[in-house]
Amino acid sequence: MMAQRPAFPVKLGQTPPANKHALASPQGLGLDSSAVRQRMVQKLAEQGLKDPEVLKAMGAVERHRFVESALVNQAYEDTSLPIGLGQTISKPNVVARMIELLREGASCKLGRVLEIGTGCGYQAAVLSHVASEVYSIERLKDLHEKARANLRHFRLANVHLLFGDGMLGYPKGAPYAAIISAAGGENLPQAWLDQLAVGGRLVAPTVTTGGQQALMVVDKTLQGFKQTVLEAVHFVPLKSGIS
């Protein structure tokens, strides 16, 4: 196991890179066309996603900026794609579903959100539209740097990227109105539960008694924690340490 170190926040740069994704979609529209993203949003709505703020956020973020150049023509398909180091960018449906669960019952923006597993930065970008502040932590240095590069274009002042052990959370930003994880383990780390605000909600994949992963929703109340196990999912395993 790698030595555990505290997370260090990094401010995103202010100079957007040149657009290297001038490829056309199979339908003949440029990938940076809002029409391409709106087709994806329409499919999400047909699949049962209902939160208008989540759908709006999904339509606003250019997913093709977060995938490898060889895969950009698949960017708006409902599929997960490799981003290197054995990690993937989640399917749009899964991203939207988890954020919709975070926001369930909310009438306004979420407060401060902690994301475990920045990956390529796509989910953090979507979260930035539905939360006042996003702290996103990644344990793999190369992915942390990739996310910084990907997000620089968007100039998201409310997104803070952290390099560190996600299982430790980020106590300096606590308490969090919501916590979301892009990796699943057998148990939820105690640090996450401690850093979740009373009235807050945590959404994460967890390993069930049958050995399969399922989405778990945890609500923190004055009386304790309420856990709800939902549909089966497949995420990369939750690991400790940094690399």
Residue pairs with C-beta under 8 A, 6 or more apart in sequence:
1 240
1 241
2 240
2 241
2 242
2 243
3 241
3 242
4 165
4 168
4 240
4 241
4 242
5 164
5 165
5 242
6 164
6 168
7 137
7 162
7 163
7 164
7 165
7 168
7 170
8 162
8 163
8 164
9 135
9 160
9 161
9 162
10 144
10 148
10 160
10 161
10 162
10 163
11 160
12 148
12 151
12 152
12 155
12 156
12 159
12 161
13 148
13 152
14 152
14 155
15 152
16 152
16 153
16 154
16 155
17 149
17 152
17 153
19 32
20 69
21 31
21 32
21 64
21 65
21 69
21 72
22 30
23 30
23 31
23 72
23 73
24 30
24 31
25 31
25 33
25 36
25 73
25 76
26 73
27 36
29 35
29 36
30 36
31 62
31 64
31 72
31 73
31 75
31 76
32 62
32 64
34 59
36 76
37 58
37 59
37 60
37 61
37 62
37 63
37 76
38 59
39 76
40 58
40 59
40 63
40 76
40 78
40 92
41 55
41 58
41 59
43 78
44 55
44 58
44 78
44 92
44 93
44 96
45 55
47 78
47 93
49 55
49 93
49 96
49 97
49 100
50 100
51 99
51 100
51 103
53 103
53 109
53 129
53 130
54 96
54 99
54 100
54 103
54 126
54 130
55 96
56 129
57 99
57 126
57 127
57 129
57 130
58 92
58 95
58 96
58 126
60 129
61 122
61 125
61 126
61 129
61 154
63 75
63 76
63 89
63 92
63 122
64 72
64 75
64 76
65 150
65 153
66 75
66 83
66 89
66 120
66 121
66 122
66 125
66 150
67 74
67 75
67 81
67 83
67 89
67 120
68 81
68 82
68 83
68 84
71 81
71 82
74 81
75 81
76 92
78 91
78 92
78 93
79 91
80 88
80 89
80 90
80 91
80 94
81 88
81 89
82 88
83 89
83 119
83 120
83 143
83 146
84 142
84 143
84 146
85 140
85 142
85 143
86 236
87 119
87 120
87 140
87 143
87 236
88 119
88 236
89 119
89 120
89 122
90 119
90 122
90 123
90 182
90 235
94 233
95 122
95 123
95 126
96 126
97 215
98 180
98 203
98 215
99 123
99 126
99 127
99 130
99 180
101 201
101 203
101 215
101 217
101 230
102 110
102 113
102 130
102 178
102 180
102 201
102 203
103 110
103 130
104 201
109 130
109 131
109 132
110 130
110 131
110 132
110 177
110 178
111 131
111 132
111 133
111 176
111 177
111 178
111 197
112 131
112 132
112 133
112 134
112 135
112 173
112 175
112 176
112 177
113 127
113 131
113 133
113 134
113 135
113 176
113 177
113 178
113 179
113 180
114 135
114 136
114 137
114 169
114 170
114 173
114 174
114 176
114 178
114 179
114 180
114 192
114 195
115 123
115 124
115 127
115 134
115 135
115 136
115 137
115 179
115 180
115 181
115 182
116 137
116 166
116 167
116 169
116 179
116 180
116 181
116 182
116 183
116 192
116 204
116 238
117 137
117 138
117 139
117 166
117 181
117 182
117 183
117 236
118 124
118 136
118 137
118 138
118 143
118 144
118 147
118 161
118 162
119 138
119 143
119 147
119 182
120 143
120 146
120 147
120 150
121 136
121 146
121 147
121 148
121 150
121 151
121 161
122 150
123 136
123 180
123 182
124 134
124 136
124 147
124 151
124 156
124 159
124 161
125 151
125 154
125 156
125 159
127 134
127 136
127 159
127 180
128 134
128 154
128 156
128 158
128 159
131 158
131 177
131 178
132 158
133 158
133 160
133 173
134 156
134 158
134 159
134 160
135 160
135 162
135 170
135 173
135 176
136 147
136 159
136 160
136 161
136 162
137 162
137 163
137 164
137 165
137 166
137 169
137 170
138 144
138 147
138 161
138 162
138 163
138 164
138 166
139 163
139 164
139 165
139 166
139 239
139 240
139 241
139 242
139 243
140 242
140 243
141 163
141 242
141 243
144 161
144 162
144 163
147 161
148 161
151 159
151 161
160 173
162 170
163 242
164 170
164 242
165 240
165 241
165 242
166 181
166 183
166 238
167 189
167 191
167 238
167 239
167 240
168 189
168 191
169 179
169 189
169 191
169 192
169 194
169 195
170 195
171 191
171 195
173 195
174 194
174 195
174 196
174 197
175 195
175 196
175 197
175 198
175 200
176 195
176 196
176 197
176 200
177 197
177 199
177 200
177 201
178 196
178 200
178 201
178 202
178 203
179 192
179 195
179 196
179 200
179 201
179 202
179 203
179 204
180 202
180 203
180 204
181 192
181 202
181 203
181 204
181 205
181 235
181 238
182 235
182 236
183 205
183 235
183 236
183 237
183 238
183 239
184 204
184 205
184 206
184 207
184 213
184 233
184 235
184 236
184 237
184 238
185 206
185 207
185 237
185 238
186 206
186 207
187 206
188 202
188 204
188 206
188 216
188 218
189 238
192 202
192 204
193 202
193 218
193 220
193 225
196 202
196 218
196 220
197 220
198 220
198 221
198 222
199 220
199 221
200 219
200 220
201 217
201 218
201 219
201 220
202 216
202 217
202 218
202 220
203 215
203 216
203 217
203 218
204 215
204 216
204 218
205 213
205 214
205 215
205 216
205 233
205 234
205 235
206 213
206 214
206 216
206 229
207 213
208 214
208 229
212 232
213 232
213 233
213 234
213 235
214 229
214 230
214 231
214 232
214 233
215 229
215 230
215 231
215 233
216 227
216 228
216 229
216 230
217 227
217 228
217 230
218 225
218 226
218 227
218 228
219 225
219 226
219 228
